[in-house]
Amino acid sequence: MQLTDIRAQIDGIDDQITALLIKRMDCSKQVAAIKKAQGLPIQNIAREDEIMRKATKKSGEYAPYISGIYRDILKVSRKLQEDMG
């Protein structure tokens, strides 16, 4: 396999990741609306810990890297919810 072939695969994967992140952010907006209506805080540490545990468990040898990505995803999701506030 050539470098250009692998990069083409990465480009396709990146497109899929972007589409999934958009769906995730749409869900975060829905969560924010519910939290606001119910007077709940934006950050739910127990939920974030659960998400991190699941991601780490499923990531095998890539756990340190995947967990870093998830920390960023959670941070950005909180920021989106704060901005909606």
Residue, then its C-alpha position, 0 to 999 in steps of 0.5 A: m500500500q502506498l502513502t497516497d492510499i493510506r492518506a486517502q483512507i485517512d481522509g475518508i475516516d476524517d469525513q466520517i469522524t466529522a459527521l459523527l462529531i456534528k451529530r454528537m454536538d447536536c445531541s449536546k445542544q439537546v442535552a443543554a436545553i434539557k439541563k437548562a429547563q430542569g435547572l441542572p448544571i452543565q458539567n456532570i463529572a460522574r457522566e464524564d467519568e463514565i464516558m472516559r472509562k468506556a472510551t479508555k476500556k475500548s481503546g486498547e493500546y491507544a487508550p492514552y491517545i483516545s482518552g486525550i481526544y475524549r477530554d477535548i470532546l467533553k471540553v468542547s461539548r461543555k463550551l457549546q452548552e455554556d455558550m447556549g446558556 
